[in-house]
Each structure stands twice: as structure tokens, then as C-alpha cells.
Amino acid sequence: MDRHPWTSSPLLTLNHHEAVLAGLPRSSNLAEGWHNGFAGMVATPNPSIWHFLDCLKLEQDITEWKMVKQQMKESPEPRRKKWIEYDARLQALIEDYDNEEDKLDFLQRVGTLMSV
């Protein structure tokens, strides 16, 4: 199997075409979302040990609260409208990929969508 030049991952694992069509998450790294959220909570590049520990305690409380909600069979938080609309536009672009003759134009439209 071919390899991507910047990683040791097979090309197939870097392609999210089928995931978009199936309405599945595009991220292959769930930890990335958690890390971004936690970094936002810490909100400083060099926190003191006390601030870091306070953030860990808050993260623990949030995690336990989510576990209780899941055990009570509550529905998860709804996705933001902007991401629902973004996914719909991306899926429409991806569905039209096979009919697209100018692949460069297609990539430019995807890039424009991603920069919005």
C-alpha cells in the first residue's frame, strides 16, 4: 500500500471521503478535540502547577457529569448550527466529486469552504 510522503500512515487511512459521505466524524484522532478543549480551559501557555491542577479537577468534574448524563440516557448536547451547515456543504461537494472534471477547481472549492 502506498504511503503518504509526510507520514508512515497508509494513504487509505488519511482519506475521509467515505466518512463524509456516511456522515461520520472526519477526525481520526478523538484526543485532538479533548486537547483543544483542555488547552482552552487552561488558557495560558505556561500555567502554574496550581492552575493546571484546578483545570484537571474541573475536567474530572465535567467528565463525571457527562457519565451521569449518559447513564440517565439523556441525549448528548446538540451540535452547533454552523457545523451542521458546514457538514452539509462539504457532503454536497464530496458527492459531486466523481462528476467533477476539473479536480483543481474542486480542491479550490473545498479549500474555500474550509477557510470560511
Residue pairs with C-beta under 8 A, 6 or more apart in sequence:
1 10
1 11
1 12
2 10
2 11
3 9
3 10
3 11
4 10
4 11
4 14
7 14
13 28
16 26
16 28
17 94
17 97
19 25
19 26
20 26
20 87
20 90
20 91
20 94
21 91
21 94
21 95
23 87
23 91
27 33
38 55
38 59
41 55
41 58
41 59
42 51
42 52
42 55
44 51
47 55
86 113
86 116
89 113
90 110
90 113
93 106
93 109
93 110
93 113
96 106
97 106
100 106
